[in-house]
Amino acid sequence: MKSFKKLLQKKLRTSRNKSFVYIVVLALFFLGFTVFMSSRLWAGSENEVVETPHQSAISLNNTGDIYIEEWVYNPTTNKAYLTLQTDGMKAEESLSFVPQEAANPRQMLPHNVVFESRHGLVLEIENLSSEWEVLAVGLVVNRPTYSIVNEEEEEEEIEQRSPLDDVQYFLQTDQRIVETDSTIEVKSDEEYAASFVQFEIDQAERDIKVEENQRQQAQEHRDRLYRTLTDLETDQAYQTAEEKEETQVEVDRIKGDIRTIDDAIYDYNIAIQNHEAKIENLQEKKQETAQTTSDNDQN
């Protein structure tokens, strides 16, 4: 009887030890996962500049694109301002943010959306330390959900979830290269609206340059094909009948390529005209916005 009791006690101790080991392993796993989620934001060598490209499309998984227009840091107030343009997001969708700094990666920074329109938004990030090194802003795309969830289960899930769980993309800027302005502060909605009109103008002008470069490359390619075509047609005067037939096949192919290039050049011209018309309309919109701001200031 005593031996049975000792055996039972031994099994209980073994079971407790195993449970303790499992708990420790799980705790280490979650700790490692948290560190990984934080450290991956600041990946790179100590001297490497960490910066998400500006004015480049960042795809948000079939939601649309966003563009970083500018980062500005105020060292006096320890605030940073992130300006984003949005393109293609649905009306029922919105963005929320999870800002962190490399100096305090486990602390989520307070922030406010100080301006928002269908064209983009301006995010104010507060309480940056004087040496924040790298600032990372996690983007969360909020979509409407239609599933019915038990309220108690939903509250429990919210308590257990990390703010990083829903982050879809991280935007980062480096303190060594970020634009600094010790006077920057929150502007009026009219001023922000005028800024976003100018951002659209700047983007349209960049698009024109891209189209013009592509058109020029197409024209240069077409010119080379024309020179090749002239040489082939000249050669036909000295060729045998069989050689002329082979050359004619190449001549016809090149003429087809030239027609394709002509169509592409036509498309580039139309795109440039559309961008120019857009800029003209935006300039008028900018003047109207400036006039509204002026009238408000006078009142």
C-alpha positions as CSV (number, residue, x, y, z in Angstrom):
1,M,0.0,0.0,0.0
2,K,2.8,2.4,0.9
3,S,4.7,1.6,-2.3
4,F,1.5,2.3,-4.3
5,K,1.2,5.6,-2.5
6,K,4.8,6.5,-3.2
7,L,4.4,5.6,-6.9
8,L,1.3,7.8,-7.1
9,Q,3.2,10.7,-5.5
10,K,6.1,10.2,-7.9
11,K,3.8,10.3,-10.9
12,L,2.1,13.5,-9.6
13,R,5.6,15.1,-9.2
14,T,6.6,14.0,-12.7
15,S,3.3,15.4,-14.1
16,R,3.8,18.7,-12.3
17,N,7.4,18.9,-13.6
18,K,6.3,18.3,-17.1
19,S,3.6,20.9,-16.8
20,F,6.1,23.4,-15.5
21,V,8.5,22.6,-18.4
22,Y,5.6,23.1,-20.9
23,I,4.8,26.5,-19.3
24,V,8.4,27.6,-19.4
25,V,8.7,26.6,-23.1
26,L,5.5,28.4,-24.0
27,A,6.6,31.5,-22.1
28,L,10.0,31.5,-23.9
29,F,8.2,31.0,-27.2
30,F,5.9,34.0,-26.7
31,L,8.8,36.1,-25.4
32,G,10.9,35.2,-28.4
33,F,8.0,35.9,-30.8
34,T,7.5,39.4,-29.2
35,V,11.2,40.2,-29.5
36,F,11.2,38.9,-33.1
37,M,8.2,41.1,-34.0
38,S,9.9,44.1,-32.5
39,S,13.4,43.5,-33.6
40,R,12.5,42.9,-37.2
41,L,11.4,46.6,-37.4
42,W,15.0,47.7,-36.8
43,A,16.7,45.0,-38.9
44,G,20.0,45.9,-40.5
45,S,23.5,46.9,-39.4
46,E,24.1,49.6,-36.9
47,N,25.2,52.1,-39.5
48,E,22.5,51.2,-42.1
49,V,20.0,53.9,-42.8
50,V,16.4,52.5,-42.4
51,E,13.9,54.4,-44.6
52,T,10.8,53.3,-46.5
53,P,10.9,54.9,-50.0
54,H,8.9,58.0,-50.5
55,Q,6.4,58.6,-53.3
56,S,6.4,54.9,-54.2
57,A,3.3,52.8,-54.3
58,I,2.9,50.4,-51.3
59,S,0.2,47.8,-52.0
60,L,-2.2,46.9,-49.2
61,N,-3.5,43.5,-50.4
62,N,-6.3,44.4,-52.8
63,T,-7.2,47.4,-50.8
64,G,-5.4,50.0,-52.9
65,D,-2.0,51.8,-52.6
66,I,-0.5,54.3,-50.2
67,Y,2.3,56.7,-50.8
68,I,4.6,58.3,-48.2
69,E,4.6,61.9,-49.1
70,E,6.7,63.2,-46.3
71,W,8.0,62.7,-42.7
72,V,8.7,65.7,-40.6
73,Y,10.1,65.7,-37.0
74,N,9.9,68.5,-34.5
75,P,12.8,68.1,-32.0
76,T,11.3,70.8,-29.8
77,T,8.0,69.0,-29.2
78,N,9.3,65.5,-29.8
79,K,6.5,64.9,-32.3
80,A,6.7,63.5,-35.8
81,Y,4.2,64.0,-38.7
82,L,3.6,61.4,-41.3
83,T,1.7,62.4,-44.5
84,L,0.3,59.6,-46.6
85,Q,-1.6,59.7,-49.9
86,T,-4.1,56.9,-50.5
87,D,-5.3,55.6,-53.8
88,G,-7.9,52.9,-54.5
89,M,-9.1,52.3,-50.9
90,K,-12.8,51.6,-50.6
91,A,-15.1,54.0,-48.8
92,E,-15.9,51.5,-46.1
93,E,-12.2,50.8,-45.3
94,S,-9.9,52.8,-43.1
95,L,-6.4,52.7,-41.7
96,S,-5.2,52.6,-38.1
97,F,-1.7,52.7,-36.8
98,V,0.8,51.2,-34.4
99,P,3.8,53.6,-34.0
100,Q,7.0,52.4,-32.2
101,E,10.5,53.7,-31.8
102,A,13.7,51.6,-31.9
103,A,14.8,53.2,-28.5
104,N,11.7,51.8,-26.8
105,P,10.4,49.0,-29.0
106,R,7.8,47.6,-26.5
107,Q,6.1,50.9,-26.0
108,M,3.3,52.0,-28.4
109,L,3.5,55.7,-29.0
110,P,0.4,57.9,-28.7
111,H,-0.8,59.3,-32.0
112,N,-3.6,61.3,-33.7
113,V,-5.0,61.5,-37.2
114,V,-5.0,65.3,-37.5
115,F,-6.3,65.4,-41.0
116,E,-8.1,62.9,-43.2
117,S,-9.7,63.0,-46.7
118,R,-10.3,60.6,-49.5
119,H,-6.9,61.5,-50.8
120,G,-4.9,60.7,-47.7
121,L,-4.2,61.7,-44.1
122,V,-1.7,63.3,-41.7
123,L,-0.6,61.4,-38.6
124,E,0.8,63.1,-35.6
125,I,3.0,60.9,-33.4
126,E,3.8,62.0,-29.9
127,N,6.2,61.3,-27.0
128,L,9.2,60.5,-29.1
129,S,12.4,60.2,-27.0
130,S,15.2,62.6,-28.0
131,E,17.2,59.7,-29.4
132,W,14.5,57.6,-31.0
133,E,16.8,56.3,-33.8
134,V,14.2,54.6,-36.1
135,L,10.5,55.3,-36.1
136,A,8.2,52.5,-37.4
137,V,4.5,52.9,-38.0
138,G,2.5,49.7,-38.5
139,L,-0.5,50.0,-40.8
140,V,-3.7,48.2,-40.0
141,V,-6.4,48.0,-42.7
142,N,-9.9,48.1,-41.0
143,R,-12.5,46.3,-43.1
144,P,-16.2,45.8,-42.3
145,T,-16.9,42.4,-40.7
146,Y,-20.3,40.7,-40.8
147,S,-19.7,37.7,-38.6
148,I,-21.5,37.4,-35.3
149,V,-19.1,36.9,-32.3
150,N,-20.0,36.3,-28.7
151,E,-19.2,39.5,-26.7
152,E,-17.4,37.6,-23.9
153,E,-15.2,35.7,-26.5
154,E,-14.5,39.0,-28.4
155,E,-13.4,40.8,-25.2
156,E,-11.1,37.8,-24.2
157,E,-9.6,37.8,-27.8
158,I,-9.0,41.6,-27.6
159,E,-7.2,41.2,-24.3
160,Q,-4.9,38.5,-25.6
161,R,-4.0,40.0,-29.0
162,S,-1.0,42.1,-29.5
163,P,-1.3,45.4,-31.4
164,L,1.2,44.0,-33.9
165,D,-1.0,41.1,-34.8
166,D,-3.0,43.0,-37.4
167,V,-0.2,45.1,-38.9
168,Q,0.0,44.6,-42.6
169,Y,2.9,46.8,-43.5
170,F,5.6,48.8,-41.6
171,L,6.6,52.3,-42.6
172,Q,10.0,53.4,-41.2
173,T,12.1,56.6,-41.1
174,D,15.6,57.2,-39.7
175,Q,16.4,60.0,-37.3
176,R,19.6,60.7,-39.1
177,I,18.0,61.6,-42.3
178,V,14.4,62.6,-41.5
179,E,13.4,66.2,-42.3
180,T,13.4,68.3,-39.1
181,D,11.4,71.4,-38.4
182,S,11.3,72.9,-34.9
183,T,8.3,75.1,-35.9
184,I,6.0,72.6,-37.4
185,E,2.6,72.1,-35.7
186,V,-0.9,71.0,-36.6
187,K,-2.4,73.1,-39.5
188,S,-5.9,73.9,-40.4
189,D,-8.0,71.6,-42.5
190,E,-7.9,74.1,-45.4
191,E,-4.1,74.2,-45.3
192,Y,-3.9,70.5,-45.3
193,A,-6.4,70.3,-48.2
194,A,-4.3,72.7,-50.2
195,S,-1.2,70.6,-49.5
196,F,-2.9,67.5,-50.8
197,V,-3.9,69.2,-54.0
198,Q,-0.3,70.2,-54.5
199,F,0.8,66.6,-53.8
200,E,-1.6,65.5,-56.6
201,I,-0.1,68.1,-58.9
202,D,3.4,66.9,-58.1
203,Q,2.4,63.3,-58.7
204,A,0.8,64.2,-62.1
205,E,4.0,66.0,-63.0
206,R,6.1,62.9,-62.1
207,D,3.7,60.8,-64.2
208,I,4.2,63.1,-67.2
209,K,8.0,62.7,-66.9
210,V,7.6,58.9,-66.8
211,E,5.4,58.9,-69.9
212,E,7.7,61.3,-71.7
213,N,10.7,59.1,-71.0
214,Q,8.9,56.0,-72.2
215,R,7.7,57.9,-75.3
216,Q,11.3,59.0,-76.1
217,Q,12.6,55.4,-75.7
218,A,9.9,54.2,-78.0
219,Q,10.7,56.9,-80.6
220,E,14.4,56.0,-80.5
221,H,13.6,52.3,-80.9
222,R,11.4,53.2,-83.9
223,D,14.1,55.3,-85.5
224,R,16.5,52.3,-85.2
225,L,14.0,50.1,-86.8
226,Y,13.5,52.5,-89.7
227,R,17.3,52.6,-90.3
228,T,17.4,48.8,-90.3
229,L,14.4,48.7,-92.7
230,T,16.1,51.1,-95.1
231,D,19.2,48.9,-95.1
232,L,17.2,45.8,-95.8
233,E,15.3,47.4,-98.6
234,T,18.5,48.6,-100.1
235,D,20.0,45.1,-99.9
236,Q,17.1,43.6,-101.8
237,A,18.3,45.4,-105.0
238,Y,21.3,43.1,-105.1
239,Q,19.8,39.8,-103.9
240,T,18.6,36.7,-105.6
241,A,14.9,35.9,-105.7
242,E,15.2,33.5,-102.8
243,E,17.2,36.0,-100.7
244,K,14.6,38.7,-101.5
245,E,11.8,36.6,-100.2
246,E,13.7,35.9,-96.9
247,T,14.5,39.6,-96.6
248,Q,10.9,40.5,-97.3
249,V,9.8,38.4,-94.3
250,E,12.1,40.4,-92.1
251,V,10.9,43.7,-93.7
252,D,7.3,42.8,-92.9
253,R,8.1,41.8,-89.3
254,I,9.9,45.1,-88.7
255,K,7.0,47.1,-90.3
256,G,4.7,45.3,-87.8
257,D,6.9,46.3,-84.9
258,I,6.9,49.9,-86.1
259,R,3.1,49.9,-86.2
260,T,3.0,48.5,-82.6
261,I,5.4,51.2,-81.5
262,D,3.4,53.9,-83.2
263,D,0.3,52.7,-81.2
264,A,2.3,52.9,-78.0
265,I,3.5,56.4,-78.8
266,Y,-0.1,57.4,-79.4
267,D,-1.1,56.0,-76.0
268,Y,1.8,57.9,-74.3
269,N,0.6,61.2,-76.0
270,I,-2.9,60.6,-74.8
271,A,-1.7,59.9,-71.2
272,I,0.4,63.0,-71.2
273,Q,-2.5,65.1,-72.4
274,N,-4.7,63.6,-69.6
275,H,-2.1,64.4,-67.0
276,E,-1.8,67.9,-68.3
277,A,-5.6,68.4,-68.1
278,K,-5.6,67.0,-64.6
279,I,-2.9,69.5,-63.5
280,E,-4.9,72.3,-65.0
281,N,-8.0,71.3,-63.0
282,L,-5.9,70.8,-59.9
283,Q,-4.4,74.3,-60.2
284,E,-7.9,75.7,-60.3
285,K,-8.9,73.7,-57.3
286,K,-5.8,74.9,-55.5
287,Q,-6.7,78.5,-56.2
288,E,-10.2,77.9,-54.9
289,T,-8.9,76.3,-51.7
290,A,-6.4,79.2,-51.2
291,Q,-9.3,81.7,-51.6
292,T,-11.4,79.8,-49.1
293,T,-8.5,79.9,-46.6
294,S,-8.0,83.6,-47.2
295,D,-11.7,84.3,-46.6
296,N,-11.7,82.3,-43.4
297,D,-8.7,84.2,-42.1
298,Q,-10.3,87.5,-42.8
299,N,-13.5,86.5,-41.0
